[in-house]
Amino acid sequence: MFLTGIVVLMLVVVVAVRSNDLKQKQALYAEKEAALEQQIEEEKARTEEIEEYRKYTQTKKYVEEVAKDKLGLVYDGEIIFKEDD
């Protein structure tokens, strides 16, 4: 009877220790899941920004800005004012 009690007590201790380990792992995985969800949301927002920029680069306004800023092109009769360096 005594031996049976010791075996049962040992089983209870082992189950309690394993249960505690599992709870710690579960908390760790929950933290990782929250971090990954946050990362997913950030990537979705970045994807939307990229898509908006892609649409903008296909507009006439964008082409005109690039032509003026990078290439120095202007419309006929348009006057450009430049700052002195």
PyMOL Python script that loads the backbone (N, CA, C, O; Angstrom):
from pymol import cmd

cmd.read_pdbstr("""\
ATOM      1  N   MET A   1       0.824  -1.183   0.000  1.00  0.00           N
ATOM      2  CA  MET A   1       0.000   0.000   0.000  1.00  0.00           C
ATOM      3  C   MET A   1       0.877   1.259   0.000  1.00  0.00           C
ATOM      4  O   MET A   1       0.617   2.223  -0.720  1.00  0.00           O
ATOM      5  N   PHE A   2       1.906   1.215   0.820  1.00  0.00           N
ATOM      6  CA  PHE A   2       2.831   2.339   0.903  1.00  0.00           C
ATOM      7  C   PHE A   2       3.515   2.571  -0.442  1.00  0.00           C
ATOM      8  O   PHE A   2       3.656   3.709  -0.888  1.00  0.00           O
ATOM      9  N   LEU A   3       3.931   1.497  -1.073  1.00  0.00           N
ATOM     10  CA  LEU A   3       4.606   1.560  -2.360  1.00  0.00           C
ATOM     11  C   LEU A   3       3.663   2.125  -3.440  1.00  0.00           C
ATOM     12  O   LEU A   3       4.092   2.904  -4.291  1.00  0.00           O
ATOM     13  N   THR A   4       2.429   1.745  -3.402  1.00  0.00           N
ATOM     14  CA  THR A   4       1.439   2.253  -4.342  1.00  0.00           C
ATOM     15  C   THR A   4       1.243   3.757  -4.140  1.00  0.00           C
ATOM     16  O   THR A   4       1.125   4.500  -5.115  1.00  0.00           O
ATOM     17  N   GLY A   5       1.209   4.203  -2.912  1.00  0.00           N
ATOM     18  CA  GLY A   5       1.064   5.631  -2.589  1.00  0.00           C
ATOM     19  C   GLY A   5       2.245   6.436  -3.122  1.00  0.00           C
ATOM     20  O   GLY A   5       2.064   7.537  -3.641  1.00  0.00           O
ATOM     21  N   ILE A   6       3.449   5.891  -2.994  1.00  0.00           N
ATOM     22  CA  ILE A   6       4.645   6.583  -3.491  1.00  0.00           C
ATOM     23  C   ILE A   6       4.602   6.680  -5.018  1.00  0.00           C
ATOM     24  O   ILE A   6       4.927   7.724  -5.583  1.00  0.00           O
ATOM     25  N   VAL A   7       4.206   5.606  -5.676  1.00  0.00           N
ATOM     26  CA  VAL A   7       4.115   5.620  -7.139  1.00  0.00           C
ATOM     27  C   VAL A   7       3.089   6.650  -7.601  1.00  0.00           C
ATOM     28  O   VAL A   7       3.348   7.399  -8.542  1.00  0.00           O
ATOM     29  N   VAL A   8       1.936   6.694  -6.953  1.00  0.00           N
ATOM     30  CA  VAL A   8       0.893   7.664  -7.305  1.00  0.00           C
ATOM     31  C   VAL A   8       1.403   9.083  -7.071  1.00  0.00           C
ATOM     32  O   VAL A   8       1.177   9.968  -7.896  1.00  0.00           O
ATOM     33  N   LEU A   9       2.091   9.306  -5.949  1.00  0.00           N
ATOM     34  CA  LEU A   9       2.643  10.621  -5.637  1.00  0.00           C
ATOM     35  C   LEU A   9       3.671  11.043  -6.688  1.00  0.00           C
ATOM     36  O   LEU A   9       3.687  12.200  -7.107  1.00  0.00           O
ATOM     37  N   MET A  10       4.514  10.129  -7.108  1.00  0.00           N
ATOM     38  CA  MET A  10       5.512  10.421  -8.135  1.00  0.00           C
ATOM     39  C   MET A  10       4.837  10.766  -9.461  1.00  0.00           C
ATOM     40  O   MET A  10       5.270  11.681 -10.162  1.00  0.00           O
ATOM     41  N   LEU A  11       3.791  10.043  -9.799  1.00  0.00           N
ATOM     42  CA  LEU A  11       3.047  10.334 -11.021  1.00  0.00           C
ATOM     43  C   LEU A  11       2.418  11.728 -10.975  1.00  0.00           C
ATOM     44  O   LEU A  11       2.434  12.457 -11.967  1.00  0.00           O
ATOM     45  N   VAL A  12       1.870  12.086  -9.829  1.00  0.00           N
ATOM     46  CA  VAL A  12       1.262  13.402  -9.670  1.00  0.00           C
ATOM     47  C   VAL A  12       2.325  14.492  -9.836  1.00  0.00           C
ATOM     48  O   VAL A  12       2.077  15.502 -10.494  1.00  0.00           O
ATOM     49  N   VAL A  13       3.500  14.293  -9.247  1.00  0.00           N
ATOM     50  CA  VAL A  13       4.581  15.271  -9.362  1.00  0.00           C
ATOM     51  C   VAL A  13       5.028  15.398 -10.820  1.00  0.00           C
ATOM     52  O   VAL A  13       5.219  16.509 -11.316  1.00  0.00           O
ATOM     53  N   VAL A  14       5.193  14.280 -11.499  1.00  0.00           N
ATOM     54  CA  VAL A  14       5.627  14.308 -12.894  1.00  0.00           C
ATOM     55  C   VAL A  14       4.585  15.020 -13.758  1.00  0.00           C
ATOM     56  O   VAL A  14       4.943  15.838 -14.606  1.00  0.00           O
ATOM     57  N   VAL A  15       3.325  14.723 -13.556  1.00  0.00           N
ATOM     58  CA  VAL A  15       2.257  15.361 -14.322  1.00  0.00           C
ATOM     59  C   VAL A  15       2.228  16.864 -14.033  1.00  0.00           C
ATOM     60  O   VAL A  15       2.031  17.656 -14.954  1.00  0.00           O
ATOM     61  N   ALA A  16       2.418  17.267 -12.792  1.00  0.00           N
ATOM     62  CA  ALA A  16       2.413  18.687 -12.430  1.00  0.00           C
ATOM     63  C   ALA A  16       3.586  19.421 -13.099  1.00  0.00           C
ATOM     64  O   ALA A  16       3.416  20.531 -13.605  1.00  0.00           O
ATOM     65  N   VAL A  17       4.751  18.811 -13.101  1.00  0.00           N
ATOM     66  CA  VAL A  17       5.928  19.431 -13.715  1.00  0.00           C
ATOM     67  C   VAL A  17       5.716  19.569 -15.229  1.00  0.00           C
ATOM     68  O   VAL A  17       5.971  20.627 -15.806  1.00  0.00           O
ATOM     69  N   ARG A  18       5.252  18.500 -15.854  1.00  0.00           N
ATOM     70  CA  ARG A  18       5.003  18.547 -17.307  1.00  0.00           C
ATOM     71  C   ARG A  18       3.914  19.562 -17.646  1.00  0.00           C
ATOM     72  O   ARG A  18       4.001  20.251 -18.662  1.00  0.00           O
ATOM     73  N   SER A  19       2.904  19.653 -16.810  1.00  0.00           N
ATOM     74  CA  SER A  19       1.835  20.617 -17.027  1.00  0.00           C
ATOM     75  C   SER A  19       2.382  22.037 -16.976  1.00  0.00           C
ATOM     76  O   SER A  19       2.014  22.877 -17.797  1.00  0.00           O
ATOM     77  N   ASN A  20       3.254  22.305 -16.022  1.00  0.00           N
ATOM     78  CA  ASN A  20       3.873  23.623 -15.897  1.00  0.00           C
ATOM     79  C   ASN A  20       4.725  23.935 -17.138  1.00  0.00           C
ATOM     80  O   ASN A  20       4.673  25.049 -17.660  1.00  0.00           O
ATOM     81  N   ASP A  21       5.497  22.965 -17.602  1.00  0.00           N
ATOM     82  CA  ASP A  21       6.308  23.154 -18.808  1.00  0.00           C
ATOM     83  C   ASP A  21       5.420  23.458 -20.020  1.00  0.00           C
ATOM     84  O   ASP A  21       5.734  24.334 -20.825  1.00  0.00           O
ATOM     85  N   LEU A  22       4.324  22.734 -20.137  1.00  0.00           N
ATOM     86  CA  LEU A  22       3.410  22.953 -21.255  1.00  0.00           C
ATOM     87  C   LEU A  22       2.770  24.343 -21.199  1.00  0.00           C
ATOM     88  O   LEU A  22       2.577  24.978 -22.236  1.00  0.00           O
ATOM     89  N   LYS A  23       2.445  24.813 -20.008  1.00  0.00           N
ATOM     90  CA  LYS A  23       1.874  26.150 -19.858  1.00  0.00           C
ATOM     91  C   LYS A  23       2.895  27.214 -20.269  1.00  0.00           C
ATOM     92  O   LYS A  23       2.533  28.208 -20.900  1.00  0.00           O
ATOM     93  N   GLN A  24       4.146  27.015 -19.921  1.00  0.00           N
ATOM     94  CA  GLN A  24       5.195  27.966 -20.318  1.00  0.00           C
ATOM     95  C   GLN A  24       5.367  27.972 -21.833  1.00  0.00           C
ATOM     96  O   GLN A  24       5.497  29.030 -22.449  1.00  0.00           O
ATOM     97  N   LYS A  25       5.366  26.783 -22.424  1.00  0.00           N
ATOM     98  CA  LYS A  25       5.482  26.706 -23.882  1.00  0.00           C
ATOM     99  C   LYS A  25       4.284  27.362 -24.555  1.00  0.00           C
ATOM    100  O   LYS A  25       4.435  28.049 -25.565  1.00  0.00           O
ATOM    101  N   GLN A  26       3.110  27.153 -24.005  1.00  0.00           N
ATOM    102  CA  GLN A  26       1.908  27.749 -24.569  1.00  0.00           C
ATOM    103  C   GLN A  26       1.990  29.272 -24.515  1.00  0.00           C
ATOM    104  O   GLN A  26       1.604  29.946 -25.470  1.00  0.00           O
ATOM    105  N   ALA A  27       2.487  29.818 -23.409  1.00  0.00           N
ATOM    106  CA  ALA A  27       2.642  31.271 -23.296  1.00  0.00           C
ATOM    107  C   ALA A  27       3.663  31.784 -24.317  1.00  0.00           C
ATOM    108  O   ALA A  27       3.458  32.830 -24.934  1.00  0.00           O
ATOM    109  N   LEU A  28       4.751  31.050 -24.488  1.00  0.00           N
ATOM    110  CA  LEU A  28       5.772  31.438 -25.464  1.00  0.00           C
ATOM    111  C   LEU A  28       5.204  31.426 -26.880  1.00  0.00           C
ATOM    112  O   LEU A  28       5.453  32.346 -27.659  1.00  0.00           O
ATOM    113  N   TYR A  29       4.452  30.401 -27.209  1.00  0.00           N
ATOM    114  CA  TYR A  29       3.854  30.310 -28.543  1.00  0.00           C
ATOM    115  C   TYR A  29       2.805  31.403 -28.755  1.00  0.00           C
ATOM    116  O   TYR A  29       2.646  31.903 -29.869  1.00  0.00           O
ATOM    117  N   ALA A  30       2.106  31.766 -27.714  1.00  0.00           N
ATOM    118  CA  ALA A  30       1.120  32.847 -27.821  1.00  0.00           C
ATOM    119  C   ALA A  30       1.824  34.170 -28.120  1.00  0.00           C
ATOM    120  O   ALA A  30       1.336  34.966 -28.922  1.00  0.00           O
ATOM    121  N   GLU A  31       2.965  34.404 -27.480  1.00  0.00           N
ATOM    122  CA  GLU A  31       3.745  35.614 -27.749  1.00  0.00           C
ATOM    123  C   GLU A  31       4.241  35.616 -29.194  1.00  0.00           C
ATOM    124  O   GLU A  31       4.163  36.636 -29.879  1.00  0.00           O
ATOM    125  N   LYS A  32       4.746  34.486 -29.647  1.00  0.00           N
ATOM    126  CA  LYS A  32       5.229  34.384 -31.025  1.00  0.00           C
ATOM    127  C   LYS A  32       4.092  34.615 -32.013  1.00  0.00           C
ATOM    128  O   LYS A  32       4.269  35.282 -33.032  1.00  0.00           O
ATOM    129  N   GLU A  33       2.928  34.060 -31.704  1.00  0.00           N
ATOM    130  CA  GLU A  33       1.773  34.225 -32.579  1.00  0.00           C
ATOM    131  C   GLU A  33       1.377  35.700 -32.667  1.00  0.00           C
ATOM    132  O   GLU A  33       1.070  36.199 -33.749  1.00  0.00           O
ATOM    133  N   ALA A  34       1.383  36.390 -31.534  1.00  0.00           N
ATOM    134  CA  ALA A  34       1.030  37.812 -31.524  1.00  0.00           C
ATOM    135  C   ALA A  34       2.045  38.614 -32.342  1.00  0.00           C
ATOM    136  O   ALA A  34       1.666  39.518 -33.087  1.00  0.00           O
ATOM    137  N   ALA A  35       3.325  38.286 -32.207  1.00  0.00           N
ATOM    138  CA  ALA A  35       4.357  38.989 -32.976  1.00  0.00           C
ATOM    139  C   ALA A  35       4.183  38.732 -34.468  1.00  0.00           C
ATOM    140  O   ALA A  35       4.333  39.648 -35.276  1.00  0.00           O
ATOM    141  N   LEU A  36       3.872  37.511 -34.834  1.00  0.00           N
ATOM    142  CA  LEU A  36       3.668  37.184 -36.249  1.00  0.00           C
ATOM    143  C   LEU A  36       2.420  37.862 -36.807  1.00  0.00           C
ATOM    144  O   LEU A  36       2.419  38.312 -37.953  1.00  0.00           O
ATOM    145  N   GLU A  37       1.367  37.937 -36.010  1.00  0.00           N
ATOM    146  CA  GLU A  37       0.148  38.629 -36.447  1.00  0.00           C
ATOM    147  C   GLU A  37       0.454  40.105 -36.699  1.00  0.00           C
ATOM    148  O   GLU A  37      -0.010  40.682 -37.682  1.00  0.00           O
ATOM    149  N   GLN A  38       1.237  40.710 -35.803  1.00  0.00           N
ATOM    150  CA  GLN A  38       1.627  42.104 -35.976  1.00  0.00           C
ATOM    151  C   GLN A  38       2.439  42.275 -37.262  1.00  0.00           C
ATOM    152  O   GLN A  38       2.241  43.229 -38.015  1.00  0.00           O
ATOM    153  N   GLN A  39       3.344  41.345 -37.494  1.00  0.00           N
ATOM    154  CA  GLN A  39       4.174  41.390 -38.700  1.00  0.00           C
ATOM    155  C   GLN A  39       3.308  41.245 -39.959  1.00  0.00           C
ATOM    156  O   GLN A  39       3.557  41.912 -40.963  1.00  0.00           O
ATOM    157  N   ILE A  40       2.316  40.393 -39.904  1.00  0.00           N
ATOM    158  CA  ILE A  40       1.397  40.211 -41.035  1.00  0.00           C
ATOM    159  C   ILE A  40       0.654  41.519 -41.314  1.00  0.00           C
ATOM    160  O   ILE A  40       0.520  41.921 -42.470  1.00  0.00           O
ATOM    161  N   GLU A  41       0.174  42.178 -40.270  1.00  0.00           N
ATOM    162  CA  GLU A  41      -0.550  43.437 -40.441  1.00  0.00           C
ATOM    163  C   GLU A  41       0.365  44.509 -41.045  1.00  0.00           C
ATOM    164  O   GLU A  41      -0.059  45.277 -41.909  1.00  0.00           O
ATOM    165  N   GLU A  42       1.611  44.555 -40.589  1.00  0.00           N
ATOM    166  CA  GLU A  42       2.558  45.527 -41.143  1.00  0.00           C
ATOM    167  C   GLU A  42       2.825  45.248 -42.620  1.00  0.00           C
ATOM    168  O   GLU A  42       2.904  46.175 -43.426  1.00  0.00           O
ATOM    169  N   GLU A  43       2.960  43.991 -42.967  1.00  0.00           N
ATOM    170  CA  GLU A  43       3.203  43.630 -44.363  1.00  0.00           C
ATOM    171  C   GLU A  43       1.990  43.927 -45.241  1.00  0.00           C
ATOM    172  O   GLU A  43       2.146  44.319 -46.398  1.00  0.00           O
ATOM    173  N   LYS A  44       0.795  43.745 -44.708  1.00  0.00           N
ATOM    174  CA  LYS A  44      -0.415  44.080 -45.459  1.00  0.00           C
ATOM    175  C   LYS A  44      -0.470  45.581 -45.722  1.00  0.00           C
ATOM    176  O   LYS A  44      -0.813  46.011 -46.824  1.00  0.00           O
ATOM    177  N   ALA A  45      -0.130  46.379 -44.709  1.00  0.00           N
ATOM    178  CA  ALA A  45      -0.117  47.830 -44.881  1.00  0.00           C
ATOM    179  C   ALA A  45       0.942  48.226 -45.905  1.00  0.00           C
ATOM    180  O   ALA A  45       0.704  49.097 -46.741  1.00  0.00           O
ATOM    181  N   ARG A  46       2.095  47.597 -45.844  1.00  0.00           N
ATOM    182  CA  ARG A  46       3.172  47.883 -46.805  1.00  0.00           C
ATOM    183  C   ARG A  46       2.736  47.504 -48.219  1.00  0.00           C
ATOM    184  O   ARG A  46       3.022  48.225 -49.176  1.00  0.00           O
ATOM    185  N   THR A  47       2.053  46.385 -48.346  1.00  0.00           N
ATOM    186  CA  THR A  47       1.560  45.953 -49.652  1.00  0.00           C
ATOM    187  C   THR A  47       0.579  46.972 -50.224  1.00  0.00           C
ATOM    188  O   THR A  47       0.620  47.276 -51.416  1.00  0.00           O
ATOM    189  N   GLU A  48      -0.300  47.497 -49.377  1.00  0.00           N
ATOM    190  CA  GLU A  48      -1.251  48.514 -49.827  1.00  0.00           C
ATOM    191  C   GLU A  48      -0.522  49.776 -50.286  1.00  0.00           C
ATOM    192  O   GLU A  48      -0.876  50.368 -51.305  1.00  0.00           O
ATOM    193  N   GLU A  49       0.505  50.188 -49.525  1.00  0.00           N
ATOM    194  CA  GLU A  49       1.284  51.373 -49.911  1.00  0.00           C
ATOM    195  C   GLU A  49       1.963  51.155 -51.258  1.00  0.00           C
ATOM    196  O   GLU A  49       1.969  52.047 -52.106  1.00  0.00           O
ATOM    197  N   ILE A  50       2.527  49.984 -51.451  1.00  0.00           N
ATOM    198  CA  ILE A  50       3.198  49.672 -52.715  1.00  0.00           C
ATOM    199  C   ILE A  50       2.198  49.674 -53.861  1.00  0.00           C
ATOM    200  O   ILE A  50       2.501  50.172 -54.945  1.00  0.00           O
ATOM    201  N   GLU A  51       1.026  49.129 -53.636  1.00  0.00           N
ATOM    202  CA  GLU A  51      -0.002  49.101 -54.682  1.00  0.00           C
ATOM    203  C   GLU A  51      -0.459  50.518 -55.031  1.00  0.00           C
ATOM    204  O   GLU A  51      -0.654  50.840 -56.203  1.00  0.00           O
ATOM    205  N   GLU A  52      -0.629  51.359 -54.015  1.00  0.00           N
ATOM    206  CA  GLU A  52      -1.010  52.744 -54.277  1.00  0.00           C
ATOM    207  C   GLU A  52       0.086  53.464 -55.055  1.00  0.00           C
ATOM    208  O   GLU A  52      -0.206  54.226 -55.977  1.00  0.00           O
ATOM    209  N   TYR A  53       1.341  53.228 -54.693  1.00  0.00           N
ATOM    210  CA  TYR A  53       2.449  53.853 -55.402  1.00  0.00           C
ATOM    211  C   TYR A  53       2.514  53.352 -56.852  1.00  0.00           C
ATOM    212  O   TYR A  53       2.782  54.128 -57.769  1.00  0.00           O
ATOM    213  N   ARG A  54       2.269  52.060 -57.049  1.00  0.00           N
ATOM    214  CA  ARG A  54       2.261  51.501 -58.405  1.00  0.00           C
ATOM    215  C   ARG A  54       1.204  52.182 -59.254  1.00  0.00           C
ATOM    216  O   ARG A  54       1.457  52.534 -60.407  1.00  0.00           O
ATOM    217  N   LYS A  55       0.018  52.369 -58.687  1.00  0.00           N
ATOM    218  CA  LYS A  55      -1.056  53.050 -59.419  1.00  0.00           C
ATOM    219  C   LYS A  55      -0.665  54.501 -59.716  1.00  0.00           C
ATOM    220  O   LYS A  55      -0.925  55.012 -60.805  1.00  0.00           O
ATOM    221  N   TYR A  56      -0.043  55.152 -58.742  1.00  0.00           N
ATOM    222  CA  TYR A  56       0.362  56.544 -58.921  1.00  0.00           C
ATOM    223  C   TYR A  56       1.416  56.677 -60.019  1.00  0.00           C
ATOM    224  O   TYR A  56       1.391  57.639 -60.788  1.00  0.00           O
ATOM    225  N   THR A  57       2.340  55.718 -60.097  1.00  0.00           N
ATOM    226  CA  THR A  57       3.391  55.797 -61.108  1.00  0.00           C
ATOM    227  C   THR A  57       2.847  55.618 -62.524  1.00  0.00           C
ATOM    228  O   THR A  57       3.552  55.892 -63.495  1.00  0.00           O
ATOM    229  N   GLN A  58       1.632  55.175 -62.646  1.00  0.00           N
ATOM    230  CA  GLN A  58       1.026  54.996 -63.958  1.00  0.00           C
ATOM    231  C   GLN A  58       0.170  56.192 -64.374  1.00  0.00           C
ATOM    232  O   GLN A  58      -0.496  56.158 -65.409  1.00  0.00           O
ATOM    233  N   THR A  59       0.194  57.251 -63.555  1.00  0.00           N
ATOM    234  CA  THR A  59      -0.606  58.428 -63.881  1.00  0.00           C
ATOM    235  C   THR A  59       0.211  59.452 -64.673  1.00  0.00           C
ATOM    236  O   THR A  59       1.441  59.426 -64.668  1.00  0.00           O
ATOM    237  N   LYS A  60      -0.492  60.336 -65.342  1.00  0.00           N
ATOM    238  CA  LYS A  60       0.158  61.388 -66.123  1.00  0.00           C
ATOM    239  C   LYS A  60       0.886  62.365 -65.196  1.00  0.00           C
ATOM    240  O   LYS A  60       1.951  62.877 -65.539  1.00  0.00           O
ATOM    241  N   LYS A  61       0.315  62.615 -64.042  1.00  0.00           N
ATOM    242  CA  LYS A  61       0.921  63.540 -63.089  1.00  0.00           C
ATOM    243  C   LYS A  61       2.312  63.049 -62.678  1.00  0.00           C
ATOM    244  O   LYS A  61       3.254  63.839 -62.601  1.00  0.00           O
ATOM    245  N   TYR A  62       2.435  61.781 -62.424  1.00  0.00           N
ATOM    246  CA  TYR A  62       3.742  61.220 -62.038  1.00  0.00           C
ATOM    247  C   TYR A  62       4.750  61.377 -63.172  1.00  0.00           C
ATOM    248  O   TYR A  62       5.893  61.772 -62.942  1.00  0.00           O
ATOM    249  N   VAL A  63       4.332  61.071 -64.383  1.00  0.00           N
ATOM    250  CA  VAL A  63       5.228  61.181 -65.538  1.00  0.00           C
ATOM    251  C   VAL A  63       5.697  62.624 -65.691  1.00  0.00           C
ATOM    252  O   VAL A  63       6.873  62.864 -65.963  1.00  0.00           O
ATOM    253  N   GLU A  64       4.798  63.578 -65.521  1.00  0.00           N
ATOM    254  CA  GLU A  64       5.176  64.984 -65.619  1.00  0.00           C
ATOM    255  C   GLU A  64       6.174  65.373 -64.529  1.00  0.00           C
ATOM    256  O   GLU A  64       7.148  66.076 -64.798  1.00  0.00           O
ATOM    257  N   GLU A  65       5.929  64.916 -63.295  1.00  0.00           N
ATOM    258  CA  GLU A  65       6.846  65.233 -62.193  1.00  0.00           C
ATOM    259  C   GLU A  65       8.244  64.687 -62.458  1.00  0.00           C
ATOM    260  O   GLU A  65       9.238  65.382 -62.245  1.00  0.00           O
ATOM    261  N   VAL A  66       8.320  63.452 -62.917  1.00  0.00           N
ATOM    262  CA  VAL A  66       9.620  62.849 -63.202  1.00  0.00           C
ATOM    263  C   VAL A  66      10.303  63.587 -64.344  1.00  0.00           C
ATOM    264  O   VAL A  66      11.506  63.846 -64.288  1.00  0.00           O
ATOM    265  N   ALA A  67       9.553  63.923 -65.363  1.00  0.00           N
ATOM    266  CA  ALA A  67      10.122  64.638 -66.509  1.00  0.00           C
ATOM    267  C   ALA A  67      10.669  65.999 -66.083  1.00  0.00           C
ATOM    268  O   ALA A  67      11.721  66.423 -66.561  1.00  0.00           O
ATOM    269  N   LYS A  68       9.969  66.672 -65.200  1.00  0.00           N
ATOM    270  CA  LYS A  68      10.429  67.984 -64.729  1.00  0.00           C
ATOM    271  C   LYS A  68      11.596  67.857 -63.760  1.00  0.00           C
ATOM    272  O   LYS A  68      12.604  68.547 -63.909  1.00  0.00           O
ATOM    273  N   ASP A  69      11.468  66.988 -62.778  1.00  0.00           N
ATOM    274  CA  ASP A  69      12.490  66.880 -61.728  1.00  0.00           C
ATOM    275  C   ASP A  69      13.778  66.234 -62.221  1.00  0.00           C
ATOM    276  O   ASP A  69      14.866  66.754 -61.975  1.00  0.00           O
ATOM    277  N   LYS A  70      13.667  65.137 -62.894  1.00  0.00           N
ATOM    278  CA  LYS A  70      14.856  64.363 -63.266  1.00  0.00           C
ATOM    279  C   LYS A  70      15.445  64.774 -64.616  1.00  0.00           C
ATOM    280  O   LYS A  70      16.662  64.787 -64.800  1.00  0.00           O
ATOM    281  N   LEU A  71      14.569  65.106 -65.544  1.00  0.00           N
ATOM    282  CA  LEU A  71      15.041  65.391 -66.899  1.00  0.00           C
ATOM    283  C   LEU A  71      15.058  66.880 -67.236  1.00  0.00           C
ATOM    284  O   LEU A  71      15.641  67.276 -68.245  1.00  0.00           O
ATOM    285  N   GLY A  72      14.428  67.707 -66.406  1.00  0.00           N
ATOM    286  CA  GLY A  72      14.414  69.144 -66.637  1.00  0.00           C
ATOM    287  C   GLY A  72      13.520  69.564 -67.787  1.00  0.00           C
ATOM    288  O   GLY A  72      13.685  70.658 -68.326  1.00  0.00           O
ATOM    289  N   LEU A  73      12.585  68.727 -68.170  1.00  0.00           N
ATOM    290  CA  LEU A  73      11.697  69.056 -69.280  1.00  0.00           C
ATOM    291  C   LEU A  73      10.588  69.994 -68.820  1.00  0.00           C
ATOM    292  O   LEU A  73      10.168  69.955 -67.663  1.00  0.00           O
ATOM    293  N   VAL A  74      10.116  70.841 -69.742  1.00  0.00           N
ATOM    294  CA  VAL A  74       9.017  71.758 -69.438  1.00  0.00           C
ATOM    295  C   VAL A  74       8.090  71.826 -70.640  1.00  0.00           C
ATOM    296  O   VAL A  74       8.453  71.419 -71.743  1.00  0.00           O
ATOM    297  N   TYR A  75       6.894  72.342 -70.415  1.00  0.00           N
ATOM    298  CA  TYR A  75       5.963  72.581 -71.510  1.00  0.00           C
ATOM    299  C   TYR A  75       6.405  73.842 -72.262  1.00  0.00           C
ATOM    300  O   TYR A  75       7.114  74.687 -71.716  1.00  0.00           O
ATOM    301  N   ASP A  76       5.979  73.952 -73.509  1.00  0.00           N
ATOM    302  CA  ASP A  76       6.270  75.155 -74.284  1.00  0.00           C
ATOM    303  C   ASP A  76       5.634  76.354 -73.595  1.00  0.00           C
ATOM    304  O   ASP A  76       4.463  76.320 -73.217  1.00  0.00           O
ATOM    305  N   GLY A  77       6.416  77.408 -73.437  1.00  0.00           N
ATOM    306  CA  GLY A  77       5.904  78.626 -72.820  1.00  0.00           C
ATOM    307  C   GLY A  77       5.938  78.607 -71.303  1.00  0.00           C
ATOM    308  O   GLY A  77       5.583  79.607 -70.678  1.00  0.00           O
ATOM    309  N   GLU A  78       6.351  77.506 -70.685  1.00  0.00           N
ATOM    310  CA  GLU A  78       6.411  77.409 -69.232  1.00  0.00           C
ATOM    311  C   GLU A  78       7.731  78.017 -68.763  1.00  0.00           C
ATOM    312  O   GLU A  78       8.776  77.799 -69.376  1.00  0.00           O
ATOM    313  N   ILE A  79       7.675  78.777 -67.673  1.00  0.00           N
ATOM    314  CA  ILE A  79       8.865  79.437 -67.143  1.00  0.00           C
ATOM    315  C   ILE A  79       9.292  78.713 -65.868  1.00  0.00           C
ATOM    316  O   ILE A  79       8.470  78.435 -64.995  1.00  0.00           O
ATOM    317  N   ILE A  80      10.576  78.415 -65.774  1.00  0.00           N
ATOM    318  CA  ILE A  80      11.131  77.723 -64.608  1.00  0.00           C
ATOM    319  C   ILE A  80      11.973  78.715 -63.818  1.00  0.00           C
ATOM    320  O   ILE A  80      12.828  79.398 -64.382  1.00  0.00           O
ATOM    321  N   PHE A  81      11.736  78.792 -62.545  1.00  0.00           N
ATOM    322  CA  PHE A  81      12.550  79.618 -61.662  1.00  0.00           C
ATOM    323  C   PHE A  81      13.447  78.693 -60.859  1.00  0.00           C
ATOM    324  O   PHE A  81      12.984  77.728 -60.250  1.00  0.00           O
ATOM    325  N   LYS A  82      14.747  79.002 -60.865  1.00  0.00           N
ATOM    326  CA  LYS A  82      15.719  78.196 -60.117  1.00  0.00           C
ATOM    327  C   LYS A  82      16.369  79.046 -59.053  1.00  0.00           C
ATOM    328  O   LYS A  82      16.594  80.241 -59.247  1.00  0.00           O
ATOM    329  N   GLU A  83      16.669  78.430 -57.932  1.00  0.00           N
ATOM    330  CA  GLU A  83      17.360  79.124 -56.864  1.00  0.00           C
ATOM    331  C   GLU A  83      18.831  79.227 -57.192  1.00  0.00           C
ATOM    332  O   GLU A  83      19.405  78.342 -57.826  1.00  0.00           O
ATOM    333  N   ASP A  84      19.448  80.338 -56.745  1.00  0.00           N
ATOM    334  CA  ASP A  84      20.892  80.464 -56.898  1.00  0.00           C
ATOM    335  C   ASP A  84      21.570  79.618 -55.846  1.00  0.00           C
ATOM    336  O   ASP A  84      21.137  79.590 -54.694  1.00  0.00           O
ATOM    337  N   ASP A  85      22.624  78.932 -56.226  1.00  0.00           N
ATOM    338  CA  ASP A  85      23.346  78.080 -55.273  1.00  0.00           C
ATOM    339  C   ASP A  85      24.315  78.852 -54.439  1.00  0.00           C
ATOM    340  O   ASP A  85      24.997  78.275 -53.592  1.00  0.00           O
TER     341      ASP A  85
END
""", "prot")
cmd.dss("prot")
cmd.show_as("cartoon", "prot")
cmd.util.cbc("prot")
cmd.orient("prot")
